[in-house]
């Protein structure tokens, strides 16, 4: 029995503060999330890995939950 696939929920992450003064690990995390310029927004899957990345750079990004 094949049921309907549930659409994966996503999170919109926006870079609101420059990572220039941040430690290298945080800069690498911001880049790994696909953020390169200020006020750039990316849509990422809502999973544990993404949540961990957001937690590491929470002072640099703004998060918008999506259903």
MARVO-241670 format. One record per residue (C-alpha): residue number from 1; x, y, z; residue in one letter. Coordinates in pm, whole numbers, plus 32768, in hexadecimal, padded with zeros to 4 digits. Last residue first. Layout:
% MARVO-241670
 pos   px   py   pz code
 NUM    X    Y    Z    a
...
This chain:
% MARVO-241670
 pos   px   py   pz code
  67 81B9 8991 82E7    x
  66 82C8 8A96 82D9    x
  65 8395 8B25 83F7    x
  64 8453 8C6B 83C3    x
  63 85B1 8C80 8454    x
  62 8690 8DB3 8475    x
  61 8808 8D83 8465    x
  60 894A 8E04 8503    x
  59 8907 8DD2 8678    x
  58 8871 8C7B 8632    x
  57 89B9 8C05 8598    x
  56 89ED 8ABE 8652    x
  55 8878 8A87 8690    x
  54 882D 8AB0 851E    x
  53 892C 89A4 84C7    x
  52 8894 88B9 85C8    x
  51 8736 88F4 853F    x
  50 87B5 88A5 83E2    x
  49 8849 875C 8455    x
  48 8714 86FF 851D    x
  47 8622 872D 83FD    x
  46 854C 8840 8365    x
  45 85CF 884B 8202    x
  44 866D 8995 8198    x
  43 85E2 8AC2 80DC    x
  42 86E3 8BD2 80AB    x
  41 86C9 8D48 80E9    x
  40 87D4 8E4C 809B    x
  39 87B7 8F7D 817C    x
  38 8934 8F99 818D    x
  37 89EE 8ED3 8085    x
  36 8A7D 8D72 8075    x
  35 8983 8C87 8118    x
  34 897F 8B25 808E    x
  33 895D 8A76 81DF    x
  32 8AC3 89FF 81B8    x
  31 8B2F 8B6C 819C    x
  30 8A8D 8BC3 82E8    x
  29 8B29 8A8E 8388    x
  28 8C81 8AE8 8302    x
  27 8C63 8C46 8395    x
  26 8C00 8BA9 84E2    x
  25 8D31 8AC5 84DF    x
  24 8E12 8BEB 8483    x
  23 8DAC 8CB9 85B7    x
  22 8CC4 8DDC 8571    x
  21 8D3F 8F3D 8527    x
  20 8CFA 8F24 83B0    x
  19 8BB7 8E5A 83DF    x
  18 8AE2 8F89 8382    x
  17 898E 8FA1 8428    x
  16 8836 8F64 8391    x
  15 886E 8E23 82C9    x
  14 8711 8D9C 8284    x
  13 869B 8C36 82C1    x
  12 8550 8BB6 823C    x
  11 84F8 8A63 82D0    x
  10 845D 8941 8215    x
   9 835E 8832 824E    x
   8 837C 86F4 8185    x
   7 8248 86AE 80B7    x
   6 819A 8574 812F    x
   5 8198 8460 8030    x
   4 8041 83D4 7FF0    x
   3 801E 826B 804E    x
   2 809A 813F 7F8F    x
   1 8000 8000 8000    x
